[in-house]
Amino acid sequence: MVYIEPATRLRTDYNRIADLARKTGNAVYITRNGTPEVVVMDFKAFQQRELVLKLANVVLEGELQRMRGTAALSIEEMEAMLKENA
């Protein structure tokens, strides 16, 4: 679900907006004059999203290497890369 709030409400009702982001795990889009400007997001949900993006990049890099026919990573190298990106 998409949550949208005007910037003025962020100033006057921060706790409710932060609670909404925290409880739902969804981002709350803050608008100024009807235009999206910033996003409020629960920190744990943000960390999880960042981890998913990093892991997706690792998988994509592996797929690109496979398509190019370049040397594949060993299991040890893959584990090291995953730990580095975690």
C-alpha positions, 0 to 999 in steps of 0.5 A, a space after each residue: 500500500 502507498 502512503 502519501 502525506 504532505 510535508 506540513 503533516 510531517 512537521 505537525 504529526 511526525 510520531 504518527 507518520 513514523 509509527 505508520 512506517 514502522 508498523 507497516 514496513 512500507 515507505 511513507 512518501 512526503 510531498 510538497 505542493 503535491 510533488 513527492 519530495 522525500 520518503 520516510 521509512 522504517 530503518 529495519 525495512 530500509 536495511 533489508 531493502 539495501 541487503 536485497 539490492 546488494 544481493 541482487 547485484 551479486 547475482 547479476 554480476 555472476 549472471 553477466 560473468 556467465 554470459 561473457 564466459 569469464 571465469 566463475 567464482 569459487 564457493 569461497 570467493 562467493 561467500 567472501 563477496 556475500 559477507 563483504 556486501 552484507 
